[in-house]
Amino acid sequence: MQTIELIGQVAADFLKRSIQTDEANEGVARFLLNRLTAQQVAEVCRTILQDSKLAPLIKIQVPRDLVGGCNLPDEILTDERTVHLRHSACDRPALLLANSSDDQSQSLNDITSISAQELKGQIECWIDLASKDLAIPDEQIDYWRKALRGLQKVGTPSLENFAEFIVQTRSRILDQSLPVVDALGWALPALRLPRDSAFFRAIPETQWGQTQRWEKLFQQAFSKRACLLLKQTSSRKPIDEQDLRTAFDKVKEDIPENAHPIIQSFISSAAGWNVSAEALAQFEWESDNINTLFSGLKAQKTDIASLTLDFFNDEFPDTLTEEELQYLNALKKRNKREALDEDREFYDAHRQELEGDRKLKAKWDKFVYGQPIECTDFMIGLLQAFERLFDQAENVDSVKSLKIETQKKAAKSKWLELNADVGRYFCTRYRGIEQLTAPHIEWETHWLFKYETLIEETQKKQKAKYRENTSTAKTATEIRFYVEMRDAAQSLIAKTQLVWRCNPNAIGMELANDFERMLKDSPFQLSQVSRELVSKKGRLQGISLSDVGTLMAAYRQDRGSLVSKYDRKSDLDKMLPAKFKQAVAEGRLSKEGSDAITTAWKTFSETYRAAIAGFTSEGQGIANSELLHQCEAYEALLKTVLTYVKGDLNRIDLYQPILRLGCIRIERGKPAAIIAPWHPLRLASIAIKARQLAGLLRYIISTPEVNFGDSRLFFADLRNELDHPYYPEVCVGYQGQQPELLSVSDTVNDYSLMERPTRDESDRTTNENPAEAADRLLGIIRRYVELLPHEKTNLSVVLYQNDSIKLPQAIVNKLSEELQDDREEVRCQVILRHRNGQKLTQLYEQMLESSDADPDAFIASEVSQDFMARLRISVMSNDVPPTNSRGYCQMWCTRELSRIFFLI
C-alpha cells in the first residue's frame, strides 16, 4: 500500500458515506477538495473513477492548471475558476471541485470542504483500510484507533506524514507480525520523530485503550524529541555544532559504528528537517543509544548583559554612562526571569541603538516582554501580540505566517467551563476575523467561533439537566491564546501568550440574543432603556456601561439587553412608509421626494437586514461585506432625506426615527443615549477596524521588507486608533421634545454612552472611571515625595476644583496601597476644595450617597498602625483659608485633568 493511494481511498470513502447520508436531501451535493496538493487531488480523482459504484454518482471538475500533468481524463478537467462552477448545473447526485487559489476561499465557504484536517479526522476509515488483510485481533485494532485519535489531538503532522505513519505501521505489522504498540513506535520517523519501538510501552497495558495516554506520549515526543532533530532544545534555542561534536566524541563508543557517518553528516548539516535528520531518525533512539548524543546537552548560553556590553563597546563606544555600565554589570549576577522597571528603562533609552543587532534586540524583547499580553479588546490584543513577535523576529524576511491556538483543546467539556455569556459574546463579536486573516494566520481555536453551536448541541443532548455556566471566576471569564510566528518552513520564530478577559457584568453579554431577536422580529425596531436610579444597597447611582445593574432590563429580566419586545408601532420598516404617504397627502413632501426616499430606504433596509443576519450564528460575522455596503446605503438615505425633507414637522416624523436606529434612548434623568453595535455607522466601524488589522498583518507578512520608521510609535498610534469607537461620535438626545447634541463619554464592548458635552453644574456625574486619573495623580505624588522626602511623614494633598465624586475615594485607595507597607510613621491629609460652595456641598452629599462609598471604609484602629488609621479627609470651602502655611502637594483637577501642578 502506497501513501498517496491510502489518501485517495480515504477521500473516496468519505465522499461515498457523505453522498449516502445526503440521499434523502433534494438537490446536488457539492464537495470541495480544499488546498490539497496536485498529487493528492489527482489520486482522489483516480480512485473515484476506478470505483464502479462511486464514479456514476460524482461529476468531477478540477482545475487543469492544478492537475494538468497528472494524466487524468480530459472530461474532468476545466479551465473555469472554481467560483464559477460552485452553482453550475449538474446531472449527477454530487459535484466534486478543487480549490487551487486562496483568493477564492471566502466565496467557497458554503461548499462542503474536504481538506487535510477533515481527512485526518476520519479515523475509522483510516483504520478500516489500513487493517484490511492484517491478521491481528480486534483489540489491537482498537488500540491502533486510540493511538491515531491521540495523534490527531496533538494536531502536528501534515496529511502526507499522517498517512505515511499509518502505512509504515501497517507494513511493520505485516512483515514482522509485531504488536501494534511496537509497530507504532517503529514508524515514528514518518512523523519526523526518532524511531523508538519501545516508546509506547511506557503506557501500561491496561491503559492502551485510553486516548489521553497516547495523546500525552505523542505530545511528549513532539515537544522533547522532534526539536532535537531540528538542532533545537525543547525551549527552541539552537544547539551549537561544536557542542554536538564534543558530545559525540564522548559517547561514540556506545553508538553502533554504522551510525557514525550519519551522525557526522547530521552534525555538519544545517538546522531543520533535512536528509541527514531523516537518516538519523531511522536508528533506534534507545537501543542504538542515539539519545546519548543529546543527553546532558545544553543550549549555548548567552548572557544578555555581556552581549550588550560587547555590542556597545564595538558599535557605540563611550555611549553608556557610568550608571548604565554599573547596571549591566549588576544584571550579569541577577536572576533574569522577570524584567524590572530599571530593565525597561534601559531598554527604552537604548532601543534605537539595539536595533543595530537584531538578535540582541530580540533577546531584550523576550526579556522585557516576558509577561502575557492582557486585553479586553481582542483586536487590540492581537495587534500587541504581533508587535511583540515582530520585534522578536531576527530576520523580517523569514516571517511568513502566524498560528493562533487556544489553551482549551477540542474537548467540549473544557469549553463548557467558560461563562456562557462570555463565550457567546466573543463568538458573536469576533466571528469572521479568522476568515479575514486567512491564509496568513492559522487558527486552531476549535469551538471558539462555533460556541453557539456547542451550547445548542449540549442543550439537545442534556435536555433538562443542562445548566448554563454563570461563573464569574477568572478561569471562566478569560480565554488564553498562544500566538506563534513561523517562517516559510513552518519553523517557530517566536511565541507569546495573549489573555483576553471579559467582565461578565459589563454591557454586551446579551449581544448575541439581541441580534437573534432583531433577525427574527425586525432589525428596524426602535428601542429605549431606563436608568436604574437606586442600587441594590438602596443608594443613588449613575449609569455605568461596566455594570448592567445600572440599567433596567429592556427585554424580560435580561439586564444589558437593549432590544425590547417587538412592537409594530416602533418598527421603522412599518412606520416610515405610512409617514411618507401622510406627508405627501398633507403637502409636506412632494411625490418625487417620497419616491426617492422610498427607494433609498428600500435599498438600505435590504443591505442592513443582510448585515444583521451576518452577525448571527449562520453568518460570516465581521467578514460579511454587507457591513460596509449598508453604511453606504445609510449615507445615501440620509443625503436623500436631507435633500427632500423640509420643515419642523417633517424632521420630527422622518428625521428623528431614522437617526434613532441603533441609538437607544435612556429614559429617566438627563438626556443620554447608548450607541449599540447594530447602529449602521458602528457596524461599519467594526468591519473597518477588522479589515485594517487584517490588511496590516497580511502586508507585513507578505512584504519582504517593511520600514516603519519607529515601529513603537507606529503600533502605539494604531492601538490608540483601534481603541477609539470611530463613529458615530455624536448623536441626538432629547430633553422632553427638545433635541440636544450628545457625544461619546465612554465605550465598552463597542457600546458607547452618549452624554451632553457641556457641563451642567446640576448634573450628577454618570459614568466616570477615576482609575486612570488616580494613577496619574499618584505618579505626581511619588515625584513630589522624591523631591521632598521629609514630607512623606506628614503629607497633604489638595484636590481643587474637582467635579468627580469617585476621584477622592480612588486617591485614598491608591495612597493606601502605596504607603501602607511603609514602616515609617506616615500621616496624610486629603483636602477637597472647590470655588463653588454649593457644588462642594453637592459633591459631599453625593459621595455619601454613592453606592461605591462603604460606610466602614474609614474606620481603622490607631493601635493597628494601619495606614488608613493615619489618614484624614477634609472637605473645605474655598472661603476658608488653610490653617497653616506649610507646603502642599496641590492638584488642580477638572474632569479632564487639564491642569495639574505643584504649589510648593
N, C-alpha and C positions, 0 to 999 in steps of 0.2 A: 504494500500500500504506500503510495506517494503522498507527500504532504498536500500538494495542490489538489490532488484527487479527493482527499478527505474533505477539504474545504468546499469543493464543488458539491459533494454528496450531502453535506450538512445543509448548505444553502438550498439545494433541491428539496430535501426533506422538509425544511422549514416552509417552503412555498407550498408543498403538497398538503401539509397539515393546515396551513392558513386558508387555502382555497376550499378545503373540505369544511372548515369552520364557517366560511362565508357563503356556502352554497344556498343557504336559506335567504340571503340578502339579495335584493334586486340590484342590477347594475353590474359594472365591471370592477373587479378587484385590481387595484393598481399598486405595484411594488417598485421600489427604487433601490438599486444597488448603489449604496451611498458611500462614496470615497473609498472604494476598494481599488486595488491595483489592477492594471490591464490584464495581467496573467490570471488573477483571481476572477475577474469578470468573465474572461474568456472560458475558464474552466467551468464556471457555473452554467454558462450558456451551453457548452458541450454536454454537460451532464443532463440538462433538461431535454436537449434534442435527442439524446440516446435513450431516454426513458419513454417507452411506448405509451404509458398511461398519462404522463405529465405533459409531453410535447403537444398533444392536441388541445390542451387546456390553456396554454400560455402563448400569447403573442409577444415576441421579443423584439425590442427596438433599442439597440445600443449604439452610441456614437462611433462612427467609422474612425475618427481621429484618435479614439482611445484604444480600440482593439483591431485596427485595420491590418496589422501584420500578424494576426494570430490564427489565420486560416479558418475563419468562420464563414458560414454561408452568407452570400451577399444579401439575401432577403431579410436577414435580421439586423443588418447594418443600416444606419441612417445618417444623413448629413444635416438633419434638422436639430435645433437645440432641444434639450430635454424639456425645457419650459414650454416649448411649442407643442410637445406631444402629450403633456400631462392630462389634457382634456380631449384628446383626439378620439375619434370613434374606434371601436374595437369589436371584432366579430367573435371573440372568444371570451371565456369567463374571466380571464386575467390578462393584464398587460404588464410586462417587465421592462423597466427603463434603467438607465445608469447615469449617474451624475459625475461629470468629469471636470467641473469647474466650481469654485467657491462662490462666484457671483450669482449662481442660480439657487443656492441653498435655501434662502429665505422664501423663495417662490415655490419651493417643493416641499414645504413643511407638512402639507396635508396628505402627502402620499406615504404609505407605509414604508418605513425605512428598513433596509437590510444592510446594516453597517457592521463593522468589525465587532462593536460592542454587543449588538443584538445576536450575532452568530456565536460569540463566545458564551453567551448566556444559555444556549441550547445544550445544556449538559447531558440531558437524557439522550439526545440524538448522537452526540459525540461518542458516548459510551456504547450505545447500541451498535453503531457502525464499527467502532474500534474493537469491540469484544466479539465480533462475529467470527465464528470458526475457532475461537480460543477455548481450549478445554480447561476452564477454570470454574470453580464453584460460584454460585450466585453471591455468596457472602463476599468473595474477593472483588467481584464486580461492584458491589455496593461500596466497598472501601475506596475503590478507584473513583467512583462517583463523588464520594465525600471529599476526596483529595482535590478533585477538579473544582468543586464548589469553593473550597478554601482558597485555591489559587485565584479563582475569579474574584473573590472579595478583596484580595490584595491588589488586583487590577493593574499589574505592572506589564506583563508580556504583550507583544503585538499579536495579531491574529495568526500570522505565519509561525511565530515562535510557539504559540499556544498549540497549534495543530502539529508542529514538529515534535513537541513534547509528548503528545498523545501517540504519534506514530512510532517514536523511538521506544516508548513504554510498551506498546504492543509488540514491537519487534523483539525486545528483550524477553518478554514472556513467551513468545512463540519459539524463539531459538534456544533459550536456556531453561525454559519451564520454571522461572523464578516466581516467587510470590509477588503480588502487585506492589507491596510496600518496598521491596528491594528494587524492582524494576523502575519505580518512580524515582528513586534516588540515583539510579544509574543514568537515567535520561535527563538529569538536571542541566547538562550543557546546552540543551535545546533552549533553555530559558536564560542563557548567558550566566549560568551559575556553575561553580566547580562540581565535578562528579563526586558523589558520596553515596554509595549503595546502601550504607547502613544509617544514613541521615535520619530517615523517618522511623527507625527503630527506637528513637527516643520517645515515641508515643507508646504508652502501654497498650498491649494488645487488646485489652478490654475497652480502650477508648478510640480504636481505629474508626469506629462508626460516628465519631463526633467531629463535625465540620470545623468547629472553632480550634481544635487541636492542630489540624492540618493548616488552617489559616495562620496560626501563631508561628509554626515552623517555617512556612513559606515566607512570612514577613521577616523572620529572623535571618533566613538565608539571603534575602534581597538586601536587607539593611546592613548585615555584617560581613557577608562574603562576596556579593556581586561587586561591591565597591573596590575590593582588593584586586580583582581582575582588571579594574579600570585605573589601578595605581592611585587609589584614594583610600583614606581611612574612613571609618564609619561616620566621622564628623565632616566628611567631604574635604579634608585637607590633603594636598598632594603628597605622595610618597616619593622621597628623593631617590634617584637612581643609584647613587653611591651607597645609600643605606641598604638598598636591596642587594647590591653586590657584597657588602660586608656581611649581611645576614646569610647569604647563600654560601659564602666561604666557610661559615661556622657550621652549617647543617648539611652540606653537600654529601657527606659520607652516609647520612641517614636516608638519602633520596636515591631511588634507582638510577643507574647510570644512563639508561635510555631517555631519562627525562632531563638530563643536564643540558643538552643542546637546546631543547625547547625553552628551558628556564633562561639560558643565556640570551636567546633571541627575545624573550619576553622582557628581560631587564633592559635591553638596548632599544626596544621599540618605544613608540610614542604612547602617551597615556590615552586611554579609551579602549573600546572594544575593537579588536583587530584580529588578524590571522594568528598572531603569536598568543594573544589572550585566549582565543578559541582553542588553540592546540594545547595550551596549558590546562584548560578546563577538562580535557579528556582524561587526565590522570586522576586516580582516586585521591580525594582530599585527605582522608585519614590514613588509609592503608599504605599509600605511597608517600606519606609524610610531606605532602606539598604544603600543608598548613604550617609546618615548621619554618618555611620561608618567611612567613608573616608573623609568627608568634613573637610577641615582645617587641615587634617593630613599632616605632612611634613616628608620628609625622615630624617633619623638620620643624624644630622650634624656632620661632621668630619673635623676638621681644620688640614690641611696638615702640617702646621708649628708645631703645638702642637704634632701631631703624630710623626713627625720627631725627635723632641727634646726627647720625651719619648723613642723612639726606640734607639737613640744613647746613652741615659743615661743607658738603660738596657743592650744593646749589645756591644757598643763600647764607654765606658766611657773615658773621657779625650782625645777623638779623635778630637772633634771640637775645632777650635781656637776661641779666643775671638771675632774676627771679624765675624766669621761664626755664633756664638751664637747671636750676635747683629743683624745679617741679619735675622735669623729665628724669632727673637722677633719682628722685624720690619715687617716681612711678615705676622704676625698674624693680623696686623692692616691695611694692604694694600689691595686694590682691586686686586683680583687674577684672573680676567677674562682673562688677557693676560700675558704670561711669558715675562720677561725682560732678558737682557743679564746676569745680576747677578744671575738670577734664573737658567739659563742654565749652567753658570759656576759652581755653587754649585752642580748641578745635575751631570755634567761631572766629577767633582772632587770626588764625593762620590757614583758614580754609582755602584761600586763593593759592597760596604757595604749595599746599599739599596736593593740589590738582596736577602739579608737575610730575608726580609719581602716582599713577592711578592705583597701583597695587597698595601702596602705603595709605592712600586716601580711603581705599576700600576697607582696610583694617581699622582705620579710625571711625569710619561709618558704622562698622559692625560693633565696635567698642561703644560708641556714643549712643547708637540707636538699638541697643540690645533689647529694650523692653517692647512688649507687643504694642501695636498701634491700636488705640481705642477710639471708637467713633460712635455717633448716634445717627449719622447720615452715611449710608453705605457708599454712596458715590464719592464723598469726600475721603472716606477711609480708604477706598480703592486707589484714589489718586495719591494719598500719602504713602500707601504701600508701594506703589510703583515708583514714586520718587526715591524712597529708601533703597529699593532694589536696583534702580538705575544708577544710583550713586555707588553702589557696591560692585557693579559690573566692571571688571578690569578692562574689558575690551568692548566698546559700544557695538562694533561690527558683528559681534557674536550673539547679540541679543535678538532672538527670533520669536519667542513666544512666552506666554505666561500660563501657569497652571494654577488653578484655584480649587482647593478641596476643603471640605468641612471636617471638623473634628468628629462629627457624627457620621457613621458609615451608613450602609444601606438598610440596616435593621429598622423596621418600623417602630419597635418599642423605644429605641433611642430618640427618635424624632417626636414621639408622643410625650416625652419628658419635657418638651418645650411648652411654654404657656401657649394655649391655643390661639388667643387673640394676637399675641406677638408673632406667632408663626403665620397666621393669616395676613397680618399687616405686611410683613416682609415679602411674602409671596405676591400679594396684590401690588404693592408699591414698586418692587424692583423686577417683577417678571418681565422678560424681554431683553434685559441687559446682556444675557448670555447669547442672544441672537445678534445683537448689535456688535458684539466684540468678537464673534467667531470669524475666521478660524484662529485668530491670533491669541485668543485666550481659551484655554481648555478648562471646562467646568466639570468638576466631579462633585456635585452637590446633592445627588440622589433625590430626596423628596423635598428639597428646599423650595423649588419653584413649582412643585406639584403638591403643596401642603394641603390645599383644599380637597384634592382628590384623596389624599391619605386619610383625612378626617372623615370624608364620606364613606370610604371603604371600611374604616374601623367602626363607624356607626352601624352600617349594614351588618357587619359581622357580629358585633357585640350586642346590638339592639338595645334593649332596656338597661343592660348592665353598663353601657358606655357613659362615662362622666368626663366632661372636658377638663383639661388641666388648667387650673386657675392660679397656680402657684406664682408668687412674686419673688421667689428665691432667685439668687444671682444666676444659678445654673439654668433656671427656667426662662430667663429673660435676656439671655445673651447667646450669640452664635459665634463660634470661633472658627476662623478660616486660616488655612495655611496657603500662602501665596509664594509660588516658586517662579523664578526666571530661568529659562533654559535656552541653550543655543540650538543651532540647526541640527546637531546630532542628538538633541534631547538630553544633553548632559546638564546637570544642575549648575547654575552660575551663583545664585544667591537665593535665600529663602527668609521669609519673615512671617510673623503672626499678625492677624488682624482680628480684633474683637469688636463686633457690633453689639451695642447694648440698646435696650429699649425700656422706656418707662411705661409699664402696663396701665398706669393711671392717667397717662397723657392722652390728649385727643388723637384720634387716628386708629384706635383699636377697632372701631366699627366701620372702617373704610370699606372692607370687602362686602359687608352686609348692606351698606348704603348703595354701593354700585349695583349689587344684585337687585335691590328693590327698585332702583331707578330703571334698570333694564326691563324688569318685569312689569312695572306700572307705567311710568313715564319719566324720562330724564329731564323733562321741562317743568317739573313741579316746583313752584316757589315755596320756600320753607322759612321758618324762623324758630328761634330758640330763646328761652328766658333765662335770666340770671337766677342762680340760687343765692339769694341775698344773705341767708343765715347758714352758718356751718353746722356740722353735727354737734359741735360743742355749744351751739346757741349764740355764737358771736357773729358780728357782721363780717362779710368777706367780699372781696372783689373777684373779677374774672381772672382765671389763670388757665392757659392752654395746657399747662403741665399737670393740671388737676381737673378732671372732668366733673369732680364733685362740685365745682363752682358753676356748673351749667345744669339746667333741668333737662330731663330726657325729652327728646322730640318724638321718639318712637318707643312705645311701651315703656319698659324700665331700663332701656339701654342708654345710660348717660354717655355722651360723646357722639351719639348718632344725631345727624343733622337733617335727615330725610324723614319727614313726618308721614303719617298715614295718608294714602292717596286721596286727594280731593279734586274733583273735576274743575271746581271753580278756581283752583290755584294752578291749573295746568296751562302753561303758556301756549302749548300746541292747540288747545281748545279755545283759549281765551282770545288770542290775538286775531284770528280770522273774523271773529264776531265783532271785535272792536274796529277792525278795518272797515267792515261793512257799515257799522254805525257811524263812523267818521265820514264816510262817503255820503251816506244818507243825510247827514246833518250839514253837509257842505264844508266840513273842516278839512277834508282830504280829497284831492282830485282822483278821478278814476285811473288816470295814468300813474299817479303816485301809489295808489293802492295796489295796482298790478305789479309795479316794480318792487314794492316792499314784499308782497306775497311771494313773488318769485325768489327774492333774496332769502326770505325766511325758509322757504321750502328747501333750497339748496343747503342752507346752514343746518336745518333740522336733520336732514339725511346724513350729512357728514358727522354731525355731533352725536347722533344716535349710534353711528358706527364706531366713533371714538370711545363712547361709554362701553359699548359691547367689547371693545378691545381690552378693557381693564378687567373683565370678568375671567373666570377660570378657563373659559374656552377661547379666549383671545390671545393676542400676541403681547399684551402689556405695553410697556413703553416703546417697544419696537414697531407698534402699529403706526403706519404712515398717516392714518386719518387724524391723529392728534395734531398734526401740523395743518392738514387741509381744513379742519373745522375752524381753526383760528383765522385762516384766510377768508373763509366764508363768513365768519363773525365780523371781520373787518368790513367786508363788502356790505353786510347787512346794516352795520352802524352808519356807514357812509350814505347808504341809500335812505335810511331814516332821517339822517341829518339833512339830506337834500330836499325831501318832500314834506317832512312833518314840521309845521309851524304852529305857534300858539301854545299858551299855557295848558289848556285842556288836553291838547294832543300830546304834549310832553308827559302829562300825568298818566294818560291812558296808554301810550305807546312806548315812550322813552323809558319810564321808570320800570315797568315789568321786564323789559329786555335787559336793562342794566342789573336787575336783581337776580338773574340767572347765575347760580353758583355763589351768590353773595347772600349769606344767611344773616338776616337782621337779628339783633339781640334786643329783646324787649326788657322793660323794667329798668329804668335808670337813664343815664346819659346816653346819647347816640353812640352806637358801636355796632360792629358787624364782624363776621368771620368769613374770610375768603376760603372756600373749600377747594380741594384738589380738582373737583369737576367743573370749576369755573373755566370757561373757554380759554382765557388767557393763561390760567395756571396750568391747564392741561398742556398747552403749547410750551410753557416754560419747563415743565417736567421733561417733555420729549426733547427739547433743545439741549438741556443740560446733559441728558444721557448721550445724545449724539455728539456733543462737544467732547465729552470724556472718551467715548469710544473712538472718535476720529483722532484724538490726540494719541491714544495708545497705539492705534493702527499705524499712524505716521511715524512715531518713534521706533516702533519695532521693525517696520518695513523700510525705513530710510537708513542707508549705510552710515551717514554722518549727520548728527544733529547738533546745532550750535545754539544754545540757549542764551549765551552771554553769561549771566549769573543765574544758574538753574534754581538756586534757593529762592531768589526774588520771583522768578517766573512761576514756580509752583505755589509760593505763598500768595501771590496775586490771584492765581487761578482758584486756590482754595477759598479765598475771601469772596471771589465772584460766585462760586458754586454755593456758598453759604447763604447768599442773598436770594430771596424768593423770586427775583426777576420781575415778573409782572402778574397781576396789577399791583402797583404800589399805592394807588388811591382808589377810593370808591365813594359811593353816595350813601349817606345815612340820613336818618330823619328824626327831627325833634318835633313830634306830632306830625303835621303835614309839611313842615318846613325842611327842605333838603339841606344837608350840611356835608361838607367835604371831610372825608376820613382818610387817614394814611396809616401805613403799617407801623405798629408798635411792638409786635412780637410775632415770631414764626416758629411753629413746632410741627414737625412731620408734614410739611407742605400746607398746613393750615395757618393762615395769618389773621391775627387780631387787628382790626382796624379801629382806630380811635381818633378823636379830634387832634390835629397837630398843634393847635394853640392851647395854651394853658389857661385854665379857668380856676381861680382861687377856690371856688366852691366844689371843684371836682375832688372825688376820692380817687387816689391812685389805684388803678385796677390790676395791672399786670407787671409791675416792675420786678426785676430779678436783681437783688443787690449783691450777688456773689462776685461779679466781675469788679464792680466799684469798690467793694470791701477789700478785694485783693490788691487793687491799685493803691488804696489808702494805706493798707498795711505795709506795702513796699516803701511808701513815703515815711511812715513811722520808723521803719528799720533804718533808713538812711539818716533820719534825724537823730536816732539813738547812737548811731555810729559816730556822728559829728560831736554829740554831747553825751558821752556815756554816763555821766553822773545824773542826767535827767531820768535814767531808766528806773531809778528807785522812787521817783516822785513825778510821774508823767501826767500831763494834762492834754487832752485832745478836745478841740472845739470844732463842732460841725456847724458851720454858719450858712444860713440861707438854704437849708436842706429841706426839700419837699417830699422826701421819701419816708414812709412810716417804718419801712423794714431795714433801711440802711443803718440806723443806730444800733439795732439789735444785732445785725450782721457784724458790725465793727466790734461790738462787745464779744461776740463769739470768737472772732478771729484773734482778738487780743488774748482771750483766754487760752486758746490753743497755742499761741505763740509763746506766751510767758509763764504758763502755769508750771512748767517743769523747772523754771529758773529758781535756784536756791537762795538768790538774793532776796532781800525784803522789797518786793515790788509793790508799788501802790500806783493806781491810775484813776484819773477822773475824766469822764467823758461828759462834755457840756454841749447841749443842743441849744442853739440860738437862732433867732430869726428877726428880720426887720419888722414884720407884721405880727404884732402881738396876738391878734385874733387867729391868724394862721397857726401860730405856735400853739395856741390853746387847742385848736382842732387836731393838730398833729399829736399832741399829748393824749387827747381823748381817743383818737384812732389807734394809737399804739396800745392803749389799754384794752380796746375792744377787739383788736386784731386777733384772728384765730392763731396767728403764729406766736402770740405773746403767752408764755407759760407763767401763770401767777407764782409758781415756785422757782422761777429761773434765777432770781437774785437772792434767794435765801441760802446762806452759807455760814459756816461756823468760823469764827475768828480763831478758835482753838485748832481747827484742822489745817490752818495755814493754806487753805485753798485760795487760788488766785482770785476767784470771784468774791471771796470774803474781803479782799483788799481793793475792791473796785467800787467807785462811786459814780453815779449817773445823775446829772443835773439837767433840768430844763429851765433855761434862764431867758427872760425877756431882754430885748436889745436895749431897753431903757435902763437896765440895771448894770452898772459898771462892774468889772471884775474886782474881787475883794483884795487881790494882791497884784503886784506888777511884775511878777516873775515870768519867765519865758513860757510860751505856749507853742506846741506843735499845732498850728491852726490850719484848718482846711475849709476852703470856700467851696461849698457843694451845691450845684444845681442838679436838676435831673440828669443832664448830660455830662456833669462833672467838667464843665467847660473851663473852670478856673480853679487851680489847686496851687497853693503857695504856702510858704513858711513865714511866720512872723516871729522872729527870734528876739 
